[in-house]
């Protein structure tokens, strides 16, 4: 049988997400090999959002993680994570929820990020009122222009203020360069090194002035092999755990295995030469142009329409019957997982159980 085949597929509803733990284990091994050891990894959980995937990583010696939401943070803490970075600036009611988590899970070391004085002040006020020291990374904008403060005087000033604020502990820098998508590895290396130079200058200046920069959490999936070349950087890949068609085609140097598939079925034949699948926007991420998934065993498809519950295609050369199953590798796995409440687990070619997905946004 092919690795993706499921003997009891007729017992799984569609559309649904299938996850293959053995392939995740292999992806973890490859991720550790690129990083040069588990101590350099702080994998992001936003791709999979599953406690069981966190535990698979802990079984291989990974002890620190990164997440994007408080819901993911609670999932990680319940899974037994010892060191967790919430890579999001916490504001408003989320500050109360954050400190509630710190008190609820005393065995987990929590930290967050800031990029603005007001956010730092709000965090410090809340930490003081709770009498709990908040651990913080300075979020640096190395060129993505999504969050973070540009390296330079403003960033140095904010880091010094972090280091001197009551009930605040500075843990270092958080530098996410998710905009670097060069297909060629050496082009990616050059791009990442050039942008990171300003971060290194700032780090050196702060150290000379007597301020500690204990850690630099750097990069995401495309650049973690780049940052792995430099000592003292903690790496935060996320997508390699499940992998997807988009990254596989964009970064051929990253040899990870697809470990999550979508199950869909033919639900209609609305006209001659057209089939319709139950793989709408609510089941596969639609934030990119087609193809939004690669169907295993089928040639590239030509979409007719894509709506909330349906994906209509020009019929491939082989005829497909109503009710027939298809398996597909998503083009973008992260937002696809977030559309599903649970994953169906495939072991030894059989669906054996389900894992819950922490898909809440906050």
C-alpha positions in Angstrom: 0.0 0.0 0.0 1.0 3.6 -0.6 1.9 5.5 2.6 -1.3 7.6 2.5 -3.8 4.7 1.9 -6.3 4.1 4.7 -8.0 0.6 4.9 -11.0 1.8 6.8 -11.4 5.1 5.0 -15.1 4.5 4.6 -15.5 5.1 8.4 -14.1 8.6 8.2 -16.5 11.5 7.3 -15.5 14.1 4.8 -14.2 16.7 4.5 -11.7 16.0 7.2 -8.1 16.3 8.2 -5.9 13.1 8.4 -2.7 13.1 10.4 0.1 10.5 10.1 2.1 10.4 13.4 5.0 8.2 12.0 5.7 10.8 9.4 5.6 13.6 12.1 8.2 11.7 14.1 10.5 11.5 11.1 10.0 15.3 10.4 11.0 16.0 14.0 14.2 14.0 13.6 15.0 15.9 10.4 14.2 19.2 12.1 16.6 18.3 15.0 19.3 17.3 12.6 19.2 20.7 10.8 19.2 22.5 14.1 22.1 20.6 15.3 20.4 19.5 18.5 17.2 19.9 20.5 18.5 22.7 22.7 18.4 25.1 19.8 14.8 24.5 18.9 11.7 26.4 20.0 9.2 25.0 17.5 6.0 27.0 16.8 2.7 25.1 17.5 0.5 27.4 15.3 0.7 24.9 12.3 -0.7 21.8 14.1 -2.3 23.2 17.3 -2.4 19.7 18.8 -1.2 18.6 22.2 -0.2 15.2 20.9 2.2 16.7 18.3 3.8 18.7 21.2 4.2 15.5 23.1 5.8 13.8 20.1 8.4 16.5 20.1 9.0 16.3 23.8 9.6 12.6 23.4 12.5 13.5 21.2 13.9 16.0 23.7 12.5 19.3 22.6 11.5 21.2 25.8 10.7 24.8 24.7 7.9 25.9 22.3 6.4 29.0 20.8 2.7 29.8 20.1 0.5 32.6 18.8 -2.6 32.5 21.0 -3.6 32.1 24.6 -5.7 29.1 23.6 -2.6 27.5 22.1 -0.7 28.5 25.3 -3.1 26.7 27.5 -3.0 23.6 25.3 0.8 23.6 25.6 0.8 24.1 29.3 -1.7 21.2 29.8 0.6 19.0 27.6 3.5 19.7 30.1 5.5 22.2 28.2 8.2 23.7 30.5 9.1 26.8 28.6 6.6 28.6 26.3 6.9 31.9 24.4 3.6 33.5 23.3 4.9 35.4 20.2 2.1 38.0 20.3 1.9 41.4 22.0 -0.7 41.0 24.7 -3.2 43.8 25.2 -6.5 44.5 26.9 -8.3 41.6 28.5 -5.7 39.2 27.2 -3.3 40.5 29.9 -5.6 39.3 32.7 -5.9 35.9 30.9 -2.2 35.7 30.5 -1.5 36.2 34.2 -4.3 33.7 35.0 -2.4 31.1 32.9 0.9 31.9 34.7 -0.8 31.3 38.1 -2.8 28.2 36.9 0.3 26.5 35.4 3.2 27.2 37.8 5.4 24.5 36.2 5.4 26.3 32.9 7.7 29.2 32.3 5.7 31.7 30.2 7.1 34.7 28.2 5.6 37.1 25.7 6.8 39.9 23.4 6.5 43.7 23.2 7.3 46.3 20.6 5.8 49.4 22.1 6.3 51.4 25.3 2.5 51.4 26.0 2.3 47.7 25.8 5.4 47.4 28.1 3.9 49.8 30.6 0.5 47.9 30.6 2.4 44.6 31.1 4.5 46.1 33.9 1.4 47.5 35.7 -0.4 44.2 35.5 2.7 42.3 36.7 3.1 44.6 39.6 -0.5 44.4 40.6 -0.3 40.6 40.5 3.2 40.5 42.1 4.3 38.2 39.3 7.4 38.9 37.2 6.6 38.9 33.5 9.3 37.5 31.2 9.5 39.4 27.9 11.3 39.4 24.5 11.7 42.6 22.5 10.0 42.0 19.2 12.2 43.3 16.4 11.1 44.1 12.8 13.9 42.9 10.6 12.0 43.7 7.4 8.7 41.9 7.4 6.9 45.1 8.5 4.1 43.2 10.4 5.1 43.7 14.0 8.2 44.7 15.9 10.3 47.7 16.4 13.0 48.5 13.8 16.6 47.9 15.1 18.2 51.1 16.1 17.8 53.8 18.7 14.1 53.2 19.4 14.7 49.5 19.9 17.7 50.1 22.2 15.7 52.5 24.3 12.8 50.1 24.6 15.0 47.2 25.5 16.7 49.3 28.2 13.3 50.3 29.5 12.3 46.6 29.6 15.4 45.8 31.6 14.6 48.5 34.1 10.8 48.1 34.5 9.4 46.7 37.7 8.4 43.1 37.6 9.7 42.7 34.1 12.5 40.2 33.1 14.2 40.7 29.7 14.9 37.5 28.0 16.3 38.8 24.7 15.1 39.4 21.2 12.4 37.9 19.1 13.2 38.3 15.3 10.8 36.7 12.8 11.8 37.1 9.2 8.9 35.3 7.6 9.0 37.5 4.5 12.3 35.9 3.3 11.1 33.3 0.7 14.0 33.0 -1.7 13.8 29.6 -3.4 17.5 29.2 -3.7 19.1 28.4 -0.3 22.2 30.6 -0.8 20.0 33.5 -1.9 18.0 33.0 1.3 21.2 32.9 3.4 22.4 36.2 1.9 19.1 37.9 2.4 18.7 36.7 6.0 22.3 37.6 6.9 22.0 41.1 5.4 18.8 41.8 7.3 20.1 40.3 10.6 23.2 42.5 10.6 21.4 45.4 12.2 20.1 43.1 15.0 23.7 41.9 15.7 24.9 45.6 15.9 22.1 46.3 18.4 22.9 43.2 20.5 26.6 44.2 20.7 25.8 47.7 21.7 23.5 46.7 24.5 26.0 44.2 25.9 28.8 46.8 25.9 26.5 49.1 27.9 25.9 46.4 30.5 22.6 45.0 29.4 22.1 41.2 29.0 20.6 39.7 25.9 20.2 36.1 27.0 18.5 34.7 23.9 17.7 35.6 20.3 14.7 33.6 18.9 15.2 33.9 15.2 13.4 33.0 12.0 10.6 30.7 10.9 10.5 27.7 8.6 12.2 29.0 5.5 15.1 30.6 7.4 15.7 28.3 10.3 18.4 26.4 8.4 20.1 29.8 7.8 20.0 30.8 11.5 21.2 27.3 12.4 24.6 28.2 10.9 25.1 30.8 13.6 25.7 30.1 17.3 23.5 31.6 19.9 20.3 31.6 18.0 17.1 29.7 19.0 15.2 28.4 16.0 11.4 28.4 15.5 10.2 26.3 12.6 6.6 25.2 12.6 5.4 24.0 9.2 8.0 21.1 9.0 6.0 19.1 11.5 3.1 18.6 9.0 4.6 20.1 5.8 2.5 21.2 2.8 2.7 21.4 -0.9 3.4 25.2 -1.0 6.6 24.9 1.1 7.6 21.7 -0.6 7.6 23.4 -4.0 9.0 26.7 -2.8 11.9 25.3 -0.7 13.4 22.2 -2.3 16.3 22.1 0.1 13.9 21.4 3.0 13.2 17.7 2.7 10.3 17.1 5.0 7.4 14.7 4.6 3.7 15.5 4.1 2.2 14.3 7.3 -1.3 15.7 7.0 -3.9 15.2 4.2 -7.4 16.2 3.5 -10.1 13.6 2.8 -12.8 14.7 0.4 -15.5 12.9 -1.6 -17.2 13.5 -4.9 -20.7 14.8 -4.0 -22.1 15.7 -7.3 -21.8 15.7 -11.1 -23.7 18.9 -11.9 -23.0 18.8 -15.7 -21.0 16.9 -18.3 -17.3 17.1 -17.6 -17.6 18.7 -14.1 -17.3 17.0 -10.7 -18.0 18.6 -7.3 -16.1 17.8 -4.1 -17.0 18.6 -0.5 -13.8 20.6 -0.1 -15.0 24.1 0.3 -13.4 27.2 1.9 -14.4 25.8 5.3 -12.2 22.8 4.8 -9.1 24.0 2.9 -7.3 27.4 3.2 -8.5 29.7 0.4 -6.1 32.6 0.9 -4.0 31.7 -2.2 -4.7 31.1 -5.9 -5.4 27.6 -7.1 -4.2 24.9 -6.8 -5.2 25.0 -3.1 -4.4 21.3 -2.7 -2.6 18.6 -4.6 -4.7 15.5 -5.1 -2.8 12.3 -4.8 -3.1 10.1 -7.9 -4.7 12.9 -10.0 -3.2 15.3 -12.5 -3.3 19.0 -11.8 -6.9 20.1 -11.6 -8.7 23.0 -13.3 -11.2 24.7 -10.9 -14.6 25.7 -12.1 -15.7 27.3 -8.8 -14.8 27.2 -5.1 -17.3 28.2 -2.4 -17.9 27.6 1.3 -18.8 24.0 1.0 -17.9 23.0 -2.6 -15.0 22.7 -5.0 -16.1 22.1 -8.6 -13.5 20.8 -11.0 -13.2 20.0 -14.7 -13.3 16.2 -14.6 -9.9 14.6 -14.8 -9.1 12.0 -17.5 -10.2 9.1 -15.1 -13.8 9.0 -14.3 -14.8 9.5 -10.6 -18.0 8.1 -9.1 -20.3 9.8 -6.7 -19.0 9.0 -3.2 -15.5 8.3 -4.3 -12.7 9.4 -1.9 -9.8 11.6 -2.8 -6.8 12.5 -0.6 -5.0 15.8 -1.0 -1.9 17.6 0.3 -2.9 21.2 1.2 -1.0 24.0 -0.3 -1.0 26.0 3.0 -1.4 23.7 6.0 -1.4 26.2 8.8 -4.8 27.9 8.1 -6.2 24.6 6.8 -5.7 22.9 10.2 -7.4 25.9 11.9 -10.6 25.1 9.9 -10.9 21.7 11.6 -12.0 20.8 15.2 -10.2 17.4 15.2 -7.8 15.4 13.2 -8.3 11.7 12.3 -5.1 9.7 13.2 -3.8 7.2 10.7 -1.5 4.5 12.0 -0.5 1.3 10.0 -3.0 2.3 7.3 -5.9 2.5 9.7 -7.8 5.4 11.4 -7.3 4.7 15.0 -8.4 7.8 17.0 -8.9 11.5 16.9 -6.8 14.4 18.2 -8.4 17.7 19.2 -7.2 20.9 17.6 -6.9 24.1 19.7 -8.4 26.3 16.9 -9.9 29.2 19.0 -8.4 32.5 17.9 -7.7 33.9 21.3 
